Amino acid sequence: MPIENLLGAPHRSLMDTNAYATVLVAPFEQWQINALGKPYQKELAKKWRQIHKKGTVTFTCCDDSASIGEAMDVMRKFRGPRFRARGDGDLLQRPEYFEFYSSVALRGMGSFTRLYAMKMDGNVIATALGLVHRGSLLVVMTAFDIERYKSQSIGALTFERVAKDCIER
């Protein structure tokens, strides 16, 4: 029996989202060959060159409350316009959801969550929040500065760095 019947809640509906899984193998370079193929590897290498021309790029897994707070604030900022443009709202714009996901990121730091931040000249330009479960990282929320870095495929570059970090761990 669907749980919403027991709770008197509205019926569930499908979300317009996708989920993808990839097997990660070490070393990272071998994973790139196996998973991405030469043409896409070449395209991402070009995007990395382009983005590095714009300034100093860093990619880290947030490891303290200050970096988590900064990344979550930026995540909320970047997601707002994206979801408004699609006609639906972003839950992170609501304080209770923002506080929940921020708390999950902070309390799970070093154990069951990872929050990544890509920075350009010290400013966060992309984030990815994931849950660690049974040796896998399940990315549940991302945000990107699409306005300034869309032509550099900022999302693809972020996911490539997440994969690299997971392989290195």
N, C-alpha and C positions, 0 to 999 in steps of 0.2 A: 504494500500500500504506500503510495507517495506520502512522504512526511507532511507535505503541505495540507493534506486532508486532515491529518491529526491536529495540526496547529491552526487550522482555519485561515491559512495564508493563500495568497493568489497562486495559481499554477505556474510551474517553472516554464521558462522559454529558453530557446537556444540563444547563446551570445554570438555575436559576429566576431569571433576570434579564432585563431589557429594555434596549434601546438605542434612543435617539431622536435624530434629527438635525433641525436647524432652520437655515434660511438666514438669516443675519444681514445686515441692511441698515442703513445710516446714513440719518438719525439714529436714535438709540435710540427716540425717540417714534414714528417711522414703523414701526419693527420691532414695537413693542408693538401698534399698530393692526393691522398685517398678520398677526402671529402669534398674538396673544392674543384679539383681539376685545374689544368694549366691555364686555360683562358681566364677563369675567374680569379685565380691567384694573381695573374698578371694585372687584371683590372684593379684588384685590391691594392697591389703594390703601387700602382699609379695613384690611387686615392691617398695612400699613405704619403707619397711624395708631395702631392698637392697640399695636404693638410699640414705637413711639416714646414712648408714654405710660408704658412700663415703665422707661425710662431712656435713656441716650445710646447710640445704635447707630452702629457704624462697620463698614465693609466694605473690606478691603484685600487686595492680593496680597502675600503674604509676600516680603520682599526681603532678609532676612538670616538667619543661622543661628539666632539666638534666636527669631525669630518662627516659623520653620519648626519648630523643636523644640517650641515651645509648641503650635502647631496640630496637630502629629502626636500629641503626648501626649493632647490633648483628643479627637482623632479616635479613638484607641484606646479611651479611656474611654467615649465615647458609643456606639461600635459593639458593645462587649462585651455589654451587656444586651439590645440589639436582636436580636442573632443567637442568644443563649442562649434568648430567648423563642420564636424560630422553631424551635428544636430542633437547629440546626446551629451549628458554631463559626465564629468570625470569625478569619481568618488573622492579623489584626493583633495578636491576643492572644498569638501565638507570637513569641518574641523574634527569631528569624531573619527572619520576614516583616516585623515592625515595623522592624527595622534596614534591611532591603532597601528598603522603601518610603520610609523616612526618608532614606536615602542617595540614592535616585532624586530625591526632592524637593529635597534640598540640592545635589546635583551638577548638576541640570538647571536650577537657579534662573537666570532671566534668559535661558534659551535654549530647552530642550525640555520644561520643566515649569512649571506654575503651581500654587501652593497658595494658596487663598483662605481668609480667616478673617473671619467676622462676629463682632463683639464687642458685648456689652452691658455698659456701664459698665466697660470694660477687660477683661472676661472672655470668652473664646472660647465662642460658643454654636452655631456651625456652621462646617464646613470642607468644602472641595471640592478634590480633587487631580486635575489634568488634565495630559495630555501634548499638547504642541504638535506638529502634524504637517501639513505641506503647507497651511498657512494655516488649519487647523482646530484647535479645542481638543477633545480627547477626554477627558471627565471619567471617571475610572476608579474613584474612591472618594470617598464623602461620609460625613459624620456630622453629626448634629443633636441638640441638647438637646430632644428630643421631650417629655420629662417636663414641662418648664417652658414650652415654646413651641409645643406641638402646635396649639393653637387659633389661633395666628398663622400657620399654614402656613409654618413656618420653612424647610422644604425648597424650596417654591416661591419664596419671597422670595430665598433664596440663589441659585437658578438664574437668577432674573431679574437679579440683580446680576452674576452671571458673564457673562450675555449682554451686559449693558451695558458691562462692562469690555472684552469682546472687540470689540464694535462701536467703542468709543472707541480701541482700539489700531489 
